[in-house]
Amino acid sequence: MAQNLIIGIAGGTGSGKTTLADRIIEELNDPNIVVIKQDAYYKSHDDLSFEERNKINFDHPYAFDTKFLIQHIKALKNNQSIKMPVYDFKIHLRKKETLLVPPHKVIILEGILLFEDKYLRQLLDIKIFVDTDSDIRILRRIKRDINERGRTFDSVYEQYVGTVRPMHLEFVEPSKKYADIIVPEGGLNPIAIDMIVSKIKSILQKSEEK
């Protein structure tokens, strides 16, 4: 297999990272692509009660098992399969089952704090930051957490004010300086998508010619 390409898509909660990843996959039209979500690598605090887990700051770098994620990205880079964890956001625990992920030609890594860790940054061939206004991001977060994660409006609001916004300002926003490409509005920016897809195709073509 030719050398694979690791693409990191970072940005604040609700910025449109998933939409951008979906559009890139759609435009590349290649089945040899996989998406790895940083959210799958939340630490699993099985020793804590549900009430205690609810109080965890999930937007701080320490909430993630970044060493584990780095191990898996390195394995994929070396054309080795991984057993990716599956995280249950309703109870804040990892599930017992895992997902077998074989190596792919293109690996898209998506998450809010990808660029915060320098060792993780070093594994990324292309670093993309999705930059979206905070009012749009919070509305998207409210809709997602209520519809998909069983949260109440009050709990989403309290979490946003208490940890999400402060952590965004302290860790996520400053990490934007490490991006190779900054994309306003994510998947809603067709010109940026065309440029990114063209760049990916160019890199892959050169890799296959070696």
JOVEN-V844064 format. One record per helix or strand. SS is the DSSP state (helix for helix, strand for strand). FROM is the first residue (numbers start at 1). LEN is the number of residues. Records with the same first field share a line. If there is no record, write none. Layout:
SS = FROM-LEN + FROM-LEN
//
This chain:
strand = 5-7 + 33-5 + 42-1 + 64-1 + 82-7 + 93-9 + 106-5 + 126-6 + 181-4
helix = 17-12 + 38-4 + 50-4 + 61-3 + 66-12 + 118-4 + 134-15 + 153-26 + 186-3 + 190-20
//
